[in-house]
């Protein structure tokens, strides 16, 4: 499992465990599963998708960054809304 936090300037939009993360990086989509190598990337504009058990949670994001370290994913974005 991945422990994911999605933060915007207004609020913490999500904090919990997910199976997968698909994020709009500045140069294309990036997919993250358990055991992913450590990384950081800038975010572009698009839809952030979190795979949770039987469904998917989606957020519209614009700008910011994503960090992966030891199955922890932090998404800090300039703008975000539930999609």
C-alpha positions in Angstrom: 0.0 0.0 0.0 1.0 3.6 -0.6 0.4 6.3 2.0 -0.8 9.3 0.1 -1.2 13.0 1.1 -2.7 15.6 -1.3 -2.2 19.1 -0.1 -3.3 22.4 -1.6 -2.9 25.9 -0.1 -6.5 25.8 1.1 -6.7 22.3 2.7 -5.5 18.7 3.0 -7.7 17.1 0.3 -6.7 13.5 0.9 -4.7 11.6 3.5 -4.8 7.8 3.5 -3.8 4.5 1.8 -4.1 3.7 -1.8 -3.1 1.0 -4.3 -1.8 3.3 -7.0 -1.3 6.9 -8.0 -1.4 8.3 -11.6 -0.3 12.0 -11.7 0.0 14.6 -14.4 3.7 15.4 -14.4 4.9 18.4 -16.4 6.1 16.1 -19.3 3.4 13.4 -19.2 1.6 11.1 -16.8 3.5 9.1 -14.2 2.2 6.0 -12.5 3.2 4.9 -9.0 2.8 1.5 -7.3 4.1 0.0 -4.1 7.8 -0.3 -4.1 8.4 2.6 -6.5 11.9 4.1 -6.5 12.3 7.5 -4.7 11.6 10.4 -7.0 10.4 14.0 -7.3 8.6 15.5 -10.2 7.0 18.8 -11.1 3.2 18.6 -11.7 1.5 20.0 -14.7 -2.2 20.5 -15.2 -4.5 17.5 -15.3 -6.3 14.8 -13.2 -4.6 13.1 -10.3 -6.1 9.6 -9.8 -5.8 7.5 -6.6 -6.7 3.8 -6.9 -8.4 2.7 -3.7 -9.6 -0.8 -3.3 -12.8 -0.9 -5.3 -12.7 2.5 -6.9 -10.8 5.6 -7.9 -10.7 9.1 -6.3 -9.9 11.9 -8.7 -8.6 15.5 -8.2 -8.1 18.2 -10.8 -4.6 19.6 -10.1 -2.5 22.4 -11.5 1.2 22.9 -10.7 3.2 21.9 -7.7 5.2 18.8 -7.1 5.0 15.1 -6.3 7.5 13.2 -4.0 7.8 9.4 -3.5 9.9 8.0 -0.6 9.5 4.6 0.9 5.8 4.0 -0.2 4.8 7.5 0.9 3.5 9.8 -1.8 3.2 13.6 -1.1 1.4 15.7 -3.7 1.7 19.5 -3.0 -0.3 21.4 -5.6 -1.0 25.1 -6.3 -4.6 24.4 -7.2 -6.8 21.4 -6.6 -10.4 20.3 -6.6 -12.3 17.1 -6.4 -12.9 16.0 -10.0 
